[in-house]
């Protein structure tokens, strides 16, 4: 099967994190015998990355009939919508990851006070979101019709699509398949540190986005003064909120290929969330068999309730979290099977592609 993947941005030697979940899929397609090309709408020139040829829009052109299937990841109106309207293709699969069909003002949690926008900016964003959702509805359900199939990263995401688009999908029209996790988390097991007496907790988050709930991490740290909390991520949060003495903030990201070994420096991952379409990082930690605390919200339960070494906290009561007690309960629990392994998720995707392209 010959596949063209449309991405707003894409991984490269200098930026391995960029849409890494798309690259993980594409590498797996390649291993299964598919030919995979990528159209990166933000690429300035063509390049090759780990066996995947990545093209600019001008290089790819609009005649895509050489491909058995076109895949559009997180379709937006900036690039995907108008390109797809002009392109010639056989069949197309849309992957919905979140923001494509969500309202910033209505769906996302209230931002931190220092990130609040003016009423004019909020109105402008609402108008933009309304426009993008209407255009996505028109594109998929009126213009393309039977030439399209939809894949959602969670049942929760599918429900949000139906609510905001205003369309009840037929079961034959869609599938729910989560993003795969990086191979390192499947091939290896978490090895907690054996040095020192303190439990070391790690959080990796974009600090300024309230949906990632760094404020809850701080409140939990205040309740657990004998535990060492390490927060990795960039942002202005600690310029506006006090940092407890037992919190160590490092304003940097951890490269994807180093993340599994990095987790071995800590006993437990603390990854609360107020809103997510899947939460790939938490799925990676869980697959790695690392004790994990996340949030008791519907999408997290859908993804992580199957793991015996995961504790789901009440976001409204972070003061109830006793890290030592929870860690002692979780540390010896082991999960068998790899629900988020690329071999599992990609096998399901390829089955969908084969069936859809032969309809």
Secondary structure by P-SEA (a helix, b strand, c coil): cbbbbbbcccccccccccaaaaaaaaaaaaaabbbbbbbccccccccccccbbbbcccccccccccccbbbbcccccccaaaaaaaccccbbbbbbccccccccccccccccccccccaaaaaaaaaaaaaaaaaaaaaccccccccbbbbbccaaaaaaaaaaaccccccccccccccccccccccbbbbccccccbbbbbbbcccccccccaaaaaaaaaacccbbbbbbccccccccccccccbbbbcccccccccccccccccbbbbbbccccccaaaaaaaaacccccccccaaaaacccccccbbbbcccccccccaaaaaaaccccccccccccaaaaaaaaaaaaaaaaac
